[in-house]
């Protein structure tokens, strides 16, 4: 069967079945609206901040300081070493020269 160019497949199905769509066939616009509504509902309960890793007590492979429970961390690919998401500033450089760092 050839399809005349002035009719789309959807129009031919409507003509053949009336306005009832065969099982599994739905209006593209309705499907998009439903998917968009589902995505909006997902955003309401998903929190990107819940995807943060923490490694309290581990030593940062970059700055060699201990990672605390409140600091975000990540694992390096390969060796699996832990590093701070953002390493804390090194405050030893603020001490006068020759003065040992407090412990």
C-alpha positions as CSV (number, residue, x, y, z in Angstrom):
1,X,0.0,0.0,0.0
2,X,1.4,3.4,-0.9
3,X,0.7,6.4,1.3
4,X,-0.4,9.6,-0.4
5,X,1.9,12.4,0.6
6,X,-0.9,14.6,1.9
7,X,-1.7,12.1,4.7
8,X,0.5,11.3,7.6
9,X,0.6,7.8,9.2
10,X,-1.3,9.1,12.2
11,X,-4.1,10.5,9.9
12,X,-4.4,7.2,8.1
13,X,-4.7,5.3,11.4
14,X,-7.4,7.7,12.6
15,X,-9.3,7.2,9.4
16,X,-8.9,3.4,9.6
17,X,-9.7,3.0,13.4
18,X,-11.8,6.0,14.0
19,X,-10.4,8.3,16.7
20,X,-9.4,5.2,18.8
21,X,-5.7,4.6,18.7
22,X,-4.4,1.0,18.5
23,X,-2.8,-0.4,21.6
24,X,0.7,0.9,22.1
25,X,0.1,4.0,20.0
26,X,-0.3,7.3,21.8
27,X,-0.2,10.9,20.8
28,X,3.4,12.2,20.8
29,X,2.4,15.4,22.6
30,X,0.6,13.6,25.4
31,X,3.7,11.4,25.9
32,X,6.0,14.4,26.1
33,X,3.7,16.2,28.6
34,X,3.6,13.1,30.8
35,X,7.4,12.7,30.6
36,X,7.9,16.4,31.4
37,X,5.6,16.1,34.4
38,X,7.5,13.0,35.7
39,X,10.8,14.8,35.4
40,X,9.4,17.8,37.3
41,X,8.3,15.4,40.1
42,X,11.8,13.8,40.2
43,X,13.5,17.2,40.7
44,X,11.3,17.9,43.7
45,X,12.7,15.0,45.7
46,X,16.2,14.6,44.2
47,X,18.9,16.7,45.9
48,X,22.2,16.9,44.1
49,X,23.9,17.6,47.4
50,X,23.0,14.0,48.5
51,X,25.6,12.6,46.1
52,X,28.6,13.9,48.0
53,X,31.3,11.5,49.3
54,X,32.9,11.8,52.7
55,X,36.0,10.0,54.0
56,X,36.5,11.0,57.7
57,X,39.9,10.0,59.0
58,X,41.5,9.4,55.6
59,X,44.6,11.3,54.6
60,X,44.3,13.5,51.5
61,X,46.7,12.4,48.7
62,X,47.1,16.0,47.6
63,X,47.7,18.1,50.7
64,X,48.5,15.2,53.2
65,X,46.0,16.5,55.8
66,X,43.3,14.4,57.5
67,X,39.9,14.6,55.9
68,X,37.2,15.5,58.5
69,X,33.6,14.4,58.6
70,X,32.3,17.7,57.4
71,X,34.6,18.0,54.3
72,X,33.5,16.6,50.9
73,X,36.0,14.2,49.3
74,X,36.4,12.1,46.2
75,X,38.4,9.0,45.2
76,X,41.1,9.3,42.6
77,X,40.8,7.0,39.6
78,X,43.3,4.2,39.5
79,X,44.8,4.0,43.0
80,X,41.6,4.8,44.8
81,X,43.2,7.4,47.1
82,X,41.0,10.0,48.8
83,X,41.4,13.7,48.2
84,X,39.5,16.7,49.4
85,X,37.0,18.2,47.0
86,X,38.7,21.5,47.9
87,X,41.8,21.2,50.0
88,X,41.9,23.5,53.0
89,X,44.4,26.4,52.9
90,X,47.9,25.7,54.4
91,X,48.1,28.0,57.3
92,X,51.7,27.1,58.1
93,X,52.9,29.7,55.6
94,X,51.4,32.4,57.8
95,X,53.6,31.6,60.8
96,X,56.8,33.6,61.2
97,X,59.9,31.9,59.8
98,X,61.6,29.5,62.2
99,X,58.5,29.1,64.4
100,X,57.4,25.4,64.6
101,X,53.8,24.6,63.7
102,X,51.5,24.0,66.7
103,X,50.4,20.5,67.2
